[in-house]
Amino acid sequence: MPHEHVVVRTSDGECPTHVLTPDGKGPWPGAIMYMDAGGIRPAMIDMARRLAGAGYVVLLPDLFYRYGPYGPFVPRDVLAGDYRAILGPLMATTGNDKAAEDTSAIIACLAARGDVSGQRIGAVGFCMGGGMALGAAAAFPDRFAAVASFHGGNLATDAPTSPHRGAPCIEAEVYVAAAEDDRSYPTEMAATLEAALSDAGVTFRAETYPAEHGWMIPDFPVYDRVAAERGWSELIALYGRILHRPNDQPRVGGR
């Protein structure tokens, strides 16, 4: 499967980005994958490769580029120690707002490619990236048509950059997959996000998986193969239903 390394020039610098494409000629719909706090590493690239194998041009940007060189980290080792001390400085260099700013340049990179079909694209984020995917959908409603968050945290907080605040701007269909007993996304927070999406008329579906925070990511100690396969099935079904439809065809239940 083709795998490119490109540099996306943002307003804050140069963002190294992995581009995974299906085998064959194309063109294919485009998608952006927002990483977790563990950063870019083989497991995250493998996840982007799997999505590309389903028929999408996938851009996986390194949103820690403002920090400079790091890792790659091994989550099992990081989580065994003071992970906040290790990952905190990197996480402090980005956030939902900065990721949305970066997304403008990432979308332009997708648009410039000859192997990308259509204008409407997908987004998917994991852990930290879940909120970024939702924030991108709100910042660029005319571009994102299908968005998924897997075990995303802090999706509805008092922060001005909280993802739930952007719900009125979202035009994409949204899938939110939560973990059980997730301290970063408790049930009351889930209720706040779902109410915001519902009040805004967003077509969405929210589910809680019988798995722990991080279950989708193969190099996490809590990786759950059965739950992960279910998550992949949901993501591929969402993308297949939305991104392979003509851009001018209205969404059932959409605004």
N, C-alpha and C positions, 0 to 999 in steps of 0.2 A: 504494500500500500504506500503511495507517495507521501513523503513527510518532508516538509520544507521548514527552514528557519528564516524568518523575516524580521525586520526591525520596523515597528510602527512608531512613527514620530508623533508624539503628543505635545501638548502645550508645556509639559514639564520635563520632557526629555525623550529618550529612546526606550521603547518597550519591546524587549525580545518576545517574539511570538512564534509558537509552533502552529503550523498549518498542516492539517491532515485531510487528505482527499480520498474518495473512493477509487478503486481500480476502474479503468475504463475511460471513456471520452468525456462524459458529462454533456451539458452542464447539470449542476445539482443545486438544491436550496442551500443557503448558508446558515451557519449557527455559530454562536459564541459561547464558550464554556468558561465559567468563572470559577477559579480554583478555590480550594479550602486554605486555611491558615498554614498548612504545611508547605505551601509553595509548589513550584514546578519540580517534578521528580518523575521517575519512570512510571509509577502507578497512575499519576494524573494523565500522563501522555497516553498510556494504554487506554484510559477511559475515553479520551478524545478520539483515539484510533477506533474504538468500538463504535462510537457514534458515527464516525466517518464511514465505517463499513456498512452502516445502515442506509447510506446514500446521501451524505451531507458533507459540504465543505466546512470543516470545523476549525475555528481559530481559538487557540488557547494562549491568551496573553499572560505574561509574567507581571502581575500587578504589584509586585514588590520591587520593581525596577528603580524606584526612587531611592531605595535603601542601598543598592549596589549589590555586588556579588554575595552569594550566600549558599549554604548547603551543597548538594541536596540533602534534605533531612530524611531521617528514618523515623516515622511517627512512633513506632514502638519504643525507640530509644528516647525520643524527645518527651513522650508522655510519662516515661519512667522517672524523669527528673523534674526540674523546675521549668515546665514548658512555658509558663508566662514570661520568665526571664529570657528564654531563648527566642520565642516567637513575638513577644510584645513589641520590641523595637521595630520589627518588620511590619507588624500590623498597624503600628502608629503612622506608617508612611502612606497608608491608603485608607479607604472607607467607602461607604456608599456614594458619597458625593464625588470623590476623586475618581472612583471607578466609572461613574456616569460621564465625567469629563473625558476620561480615556476612551470610553466607548464611542465617542464621536469619531475619533481617529481610526478605531478598529473597524467601525462600520464602513468608513471610507476605503479602508484596505480591502474589505470584502467586495465593495462596489466596483473597485478597480480591476478585479479579477475576471477573466473571460470565462472561467469555469463555474461561475455562480449564476443561478437562474433566479429571476424575479427580484423584487425589491423587499419583500417581507421575509424576515429571518426569524430564527429561533434563539432562545437563550436558555441556559441551564446553569445552575450554581449549586455548590455543595458547601455545607457549613457556612463559613464566612461569605462564600460566593452566592448563597441563596438570596441574601438581602441585596447583593449587587445586581443579580439578575432581575429582581423585581424593580429595583431602582432604575435600571437601564430601560425597562419596559415603560416606566412612567416618563423618563426623560426623552424617549424617542418613540412615542406611540405610533407614529406612521411607519416605523420600520419593523417593530417586533410584533409577531403574530402569535407565537406560541412560546410560553415561558414556564419553566419548572424550577422549583426550589426543593432540594433534598436535605433534610435535617438542617435547615437554615436556622440561625439563632438571632435573637434580638430583632425580630421582624415587626414588632409593634412596641415602641418605647416612647419615652418623653423627648427623645432627641429630635432636633429639627430635621435630621436626615433619616429618620425612621422610615422604612419601606412602606408602612401602611399609610403614611401621609400622601404618598403619590398615587393611591388607588384611583382617585377621580380622573387621572390622566391616562390610565392603562386601557388600551384597546385590545391587547392580546388576550388569548385564552390562557388561563393560569392553572397550574397544578402545584399544590403545596403538600409535600410529604413530610410529616413530622415523626420524630422518635418518641417512644414512650418515656415518661419521667425525665424529660429533657430540661435541665435547669436553665438552659439558654433560651428555651421556648416552652414555658409552662402553659397549662391549659387556658389560663386567663388571658395570656398573651395571644394564643391562637384564636380565642374568641374575639379579641379586639381586631386582629387582622381580618378574620373572616367577616366580621360586621362591616369593616371599612370596604372590603371588596364587594360585598353584597349591596351596601348602600350606594356604591358608585356604579352599580349595574355591570360589574365585570363578570364575564362567564368564567367560573372557576370551580375547582373541586379540591377539597382538602381531606387528607386521610392521615391517620396515625398508625404507624407500623409497629408491630410487636418486636421492636429492635432498639438498639441503643444509638445514641448520637454518633454519627460517622459510619453507619452500617453499610453504606454504598461503596466505600473506598477500600480497595483490596489490600492495601498495606496497613490498615488500621487494625489494632488488636480486637476491635469489636465487629469487624467485618462479618456480615451475615449473608452467606451466599444465596439462601432462599429468598430473603427479603430483597437483596440486591437485584436478583433476577426479576422479581416482581416490579421493582422500580424501573429497571430498564424496559420492561414490557410497557409500562405506563408512558414512559418518555417517548419511546418509538411510536406508540399508538397516537399520542398527541401530535407529534411532528408529522406523522404520516397523514393524519386527518386534516391538518391545517396547512402545512407548508407545501404539500404536493397538490393543493387546490389552486385553480387560477386566481390571480390576485384580485380580479374584479368580482369574484363570486362572494356574496355576503355570508357571514357566519350565522349559523342557526343559533338564535338566542343572543347574538351580539348586538352591539349598539349601532 
